C-alpha cells in the first residue's frame, strides 16, 4: 500500500518528497498531490514503523540528510510450505469462490492447476464455479483475490505473466499512470494559482478592514485628507 504509506510519512515526518517517493516506489508528483491534498483518492495513513518496514532511527537519518535513501527493514523469513495446497485462514476461506470467479472472468488463460495453487483450492471447486454448478453460485461475486487477501499482487502478476507467455499472448501493460504527469502538473499549477488568488483577495479584504477601523476611530480622517 505505497500511497497509504506515503500519506503517513508526509503527515508524520520531515522527509523530503524525493525520499518518500523513492521509498514508496511512487512518482514525486504523486507524493506532492498527497501532500497538497489534491490526490484523486484520500488515503488513510499506514504506519510503516508499526508494520516493521521502517525504524524511527532510519527516519531520523533521512530527516537529518535529505540525500539519504531510506532502507526497508528485512522482516523474519516466512516459513514456506513445500508441499500441499496453500494455507488460507479460516476467516478468509469463504472468500475463495469470489477470488476464483474473478480470475476465471479476467484471466481465462490461467490454468485450473495454477489457480488451485494460488488460491489454495481444488480443481473440482474451480470447475463448479466455471460451469455455474457450484452450490452457492447465486451468492458468488467476482472479487480481486489480492483485495480479499488470498494472495499478493506480486504472486498474481507473476502468474498472469507466465500464463500469457505460455498462451502466446501479450501480457497486459499497466497504463494507469499514462498521462498522469501532465495531469498532476496541471492540477498543481491550478492549485498554485488558486492559492495566489486567495492570498490576494485576503490582502484586499484586510486592507478594507483596516481602512474601516481607521474611519471608525476617526470618522473625520477622510474629510481632513
Secondary structure by P-SEA (a helix, b strand, c coil): caaaaaaaaaacccccaaaaaaaacccaaaaaaaaacccccccccccccccccccaaaaaaaaacccbbbbbbbccccccccccccccccccccaaaaaaaaaaaccccccaaaaaaaccccaaaaaaaaacccccccccccccccccccccaaaaaaaaaaaaaaacccccccccccaaaaaaaaaaaaaaaaaaaaaaaaaaaaaaaaaaaaaaacccccccc
